[in-house]
């Protein structure tokens, strides 16, 4: 289990490294909440942690982006392009999904 004094991101990275299904579910939940206040930052942080769990150097090599560019794009203040986002997701073995929002479901 994790140490009580271990930083949040470090603990999250270790959990994601040990359980890829957990990582994918967490990322899916973060994506679902991305339009909520603080959601975009949480999504990027979760995506960065998953990339770190898989190995940022390996992700950089597979995407053709530098590690520095990845860290910048996936920081809480980052604003990755769609091309970067899709490349990172592909390198992680994931793909982007779309669901109807509750608002559009209620209107239908």
C-alpha positions as CSV (number, residue, x, y, z in Angstrom):
1,X,0.0,0.0,0.0
2,X,1.1,3.6,-0.2
3,X,3.0,5.6,2.4
4,X,0.9,8.2,4.3
5,X,3.4,10.9,3.4
6,X,3.5,10.0,-0.3
7,X,2.5,12.8,-2.7
8,X,-0.9,12.4,-4.4
9,X,0.4,12.2,-7.9
10,X,3.1,9.8,-7.0
11,X,0.5,7.5,-5.4
12,X,-1.8,7.8,-8.3
13,X,1.0,6.9,-10.8
14,X,1.8,3.8,-8.8
15,X,-1.8,2.7,-8.7
16,X,-2.2,3.3,-12.4
17,X,1.0,1.4,-13.1
18,X,-0.2,-1.6,-11.1
19,X,-3.8,-1.6,-12.5
20,X,-4.3,-0.3,-16.1
21,X,-8.0,-1.0,-15.9
22,X,-8.3,1.3,-12.9
23,X,-6.3,3.9,-14.8
24,X,-8.6,3.7,-17.8
25,X,-11.7,4.0,-15.6
26,X,-10.3,7.0,-13.8
27,X,-9.4,8.7,-17.0
28,X,-12.9,8.0,-18.3
29,X,-14.5,9.5,-15.2
30,X,-12.2,12.5,-15.5
31,X,-13.2,13.0,-19.2
32,X,-16.9,12.8,-18.2
33,X,-16.4,15.6,-15.7
34,X,-14.1,17.7,-17.9
35,X,-16.7,20.5,-18.4
36,X,-17.2,20.9,-14.7
37,X,-15.3,23.6,-12.8
38,X,-11.7,22.3,-12.4
39,X,-12.5,19.3,-14.6
40,X,-10.2,20.2,-17.4
41,X,-7.3,20.5,-15.1
42,X,-8.2,17.2,-13.4
43,X,-8.4,15.5,-16.8
44,X,-5.0,16.7,-17.9
45,X,-3.5,15.8,-14.5
46,X,-5.0,12.3,-14.7
47,X,-3.8,11.9,-18.3
48,X,-0.3,13.0,-17.3
49,X,-0.2,10.6,-14.4
50,X,-1.2,7.7,-16.7
51,X,1.5,8.7,-19.2
52,X,4.0,8.8,-16.4
53,X,2.8,5.3,-15.2
54,X,3.4,4.0,-18.7
55,X,6.7,5.8,-19.0
56,X,6.9,9.3,-20.3
57,X,10.0,8.5,-22.4
58,X,8.1,5.7,-24.1
59,X,5.1,7.9,-24.7
60,X,7.3,10.6,-26.1
61,X,9.0,8.2,-28.5
62,X,5.7,6.7,-29.7
63,X,4.0,10.1,-30.2
64,X,7.1,11.8,-31.7
65,X,6.9,14.6,-29.1
66,X,9.5,15.6,-26.7
67,X,9.1,14.7,-23.0
68,X,9.1,18.5,-22.2
69,X,6.3,19.1,-24.7
70,X,4.3,16.3,-23.2
71,X,4.8,17.6,-19.7
72,X,3.8,21.1,-20.8
73,X,0.7,19.9,-22.8
74,X,-0.5,17.6,-20.0
75,X,0.1,20.1,-17.1
76,X,-2.9,21.4,-15.3
77,X,-2.4,24.7,-17.2
78,X,-1.7,22.9,-20.5
79,X,-3.8,23.2,-23.6
80,X,-2.9,20.2,-25.8
81,X,-4.0,20.2,-29.4
82,X,-6.4,17.5,-30.6
83,X,-3.5,15.9,-32.5
84,X,-1.4,15.7,-29.3
85,X,-4.3,14.4,-27.2
86,X,-5.1,11.7,-29.8
87,X,-1.5,10.7,-30.1
88,X,-1.1,10.4,-26.3
89,X,-4.3,8.3,-26.0
90,X,-3.1,6.0,-28.8
91,X,0.2,5.6,-27.1
92,X,-1.6,4.6,-23.9
93,X,-3.7,2.1,-25.8
94,X,-6.9,4.2,-25.4
95,X,-9.2,6.1,-27.7
96,X,-11.5,9.1,-27.2
97,X,-15.2,8.4,-26.7
98,X,-18.3,10.5,-26.9
99,X,-21.5,10.2,-24.9
100,X,-24.6,12.3,-24.9
101,X,-24.7,14.8,-22.0
102,X,-27.6,14.7,-19.5
103,X,-28.8,18.0,-20.8
104,X,-29.1,16.7,-24.4
105,X,-30.7,13.5,-23.2
106,X,-33.4,15.3,-21.3
107,X,-34.2,17.5,-24.3
108,X,-34.6,14.5,-26.6
